[in-house]
Amino acid sequence: MRYPPALTLALAAALTLAAALAASTAAHAQTSASGDTGALQCAIGKVTGVGGSEQSVREYLATPARDQYRYLADNPIQCRISDEGRASACTGITTLRREQVSVYDQIDSTLTEVVARVELDHGTYPVLIVVPRKDVQCQQ
């Protein structure tokens, strides 16, 4: 699938910015006075699992395993897209399969915020989403 040059440039710029921010966050975490922060020590990773808004991911993880498929079907990810092609105000959840992400921030011991390319109704966009930390594999 070919994307318009403006969208490709916007995606590249967003991922570059996210990688820079993630590297800064990782460097800060490594030099923390508290010692082991438990944060992921990488800027780029791969995610296989679910991702979406923090509330949706928490609800999904709290849902019994037998009902998780239904939760995914009933709560698809939706975001507002600006005129500049930026996604914001996302709700819902989606599945990710070996998706390369920029690690952005650790929310708590179980959730991490990442920038990932997500398929939305209007196309594929870089989106700041939350994923379970255990689903992120750092890339070296």
N, C-alpha and C positions, 0 to 999 in steps of 0.2 A: 504494500500500500504506500503510495506517495503522498506526502504532506506538502501543503503550500510552503514556500520558502520562509515566509514570515513566521509560521507556526514552528517550523524546524529551528529557526534561529531563536525563537522565544523558549522553546524546550531546551536547547543547548545552554542558553543563558541561565535559565532557572536551575538546571542540574549543576552547572558550574558554581553558581552562587550557593546552592545547597551543599555541595561538596566542600566549598571553602568554609562555610559556617560549621559544618560537621567536623572538619579538621580542627577548627578553632575550639569547638566544644570538647573534642577528644583530648587536645593538648591541655586544655584547662583541667580536665578530669585527671589526667596523668600527673599533674603537678599539685593536686589538691593536698592541703595540709593534713586532711583526715586519713590519708593513706589509701586503702582500697575503697574505691567508690562503687564498685560493682557495675560501672557503666561499660558499655561496649567500647572497645578500644580500636574502632575502625571508622573510616569515613564512608566506605563503599561496602555494600553487602548484597546478598541475594535473599529474597523472601519467598517462601512457599507456605501458604496459609491464608489467613484472612487479614484484611485491613480496612479501615474506615474511620468514622468519627470516634472519638474516645468513648462517648456514651454507647454507641452501637457495638463497639468491640467488647466493652465491659458486659453489656447485656448478652451478647452472643456467648461469651465465655461462661456466663452464669446460667445459660440455658442448658437443660439436660441434653446429652449427646443425641438422643433419639429425635429431638426437636430442632437441632441446629440447622439442618437442611431447610426446613420450613422458615426459620428465622432469616436465612440468606435470601430465600425467594421473596419473602414479604418486605424486606428492607434493602432494596438495591441502592447503591451509592448514587447520590445526586449532588451536584455542585452548581453554584452560580458561576458563569463564565463572563469575565469582563470583556470590554471591547479590545483590550490588549491581549486577550487570550489567557488570562490568569484565572485559575479556579479558586473559589473561596466558599465559605459557609457550607461546607460539605456535611451531609447527613447520610446515614446508612452504612452499608458494608459491602465488600466485594471479595472475591477470591483472587489470590496472586499465585502464580506458578513460576518459580525460578526467576522472579522479576528482579532486575538490578535496581537497587535503591541507593540513595544517599542518606546515610544515618544522620539525623538532625539532633535529637535530644532524647534523653531518658526521662520518661514521665514518672515512673516508679519502678519497683523491682521486677514487675511483670510486663510493663508496656514501654515501647519505644516509639518515638515519632520519626518518620522517614519521609523523604520525597520519592514518590514512585510515579511511573507513567500508568495512568488509569483510563480505561475505556469508559467514556461517558456517552450520553445520548448524542452529543454534538461532535464527537471525535475523541482522540486520545490526548490527554493533557497531563503535565506534571502536577501532582497534587500532594499536599502535606497531609499525611494520614498517620494513624496510630496502628501499630501491629504488635502482637505478642512478642516479647523479647526473645523467647525460645525459638521463634520462627526465623530469626535473622542469623544468617551465616556470614561472618566477615570475609571479605575478599582481600587477599594480600597483594 
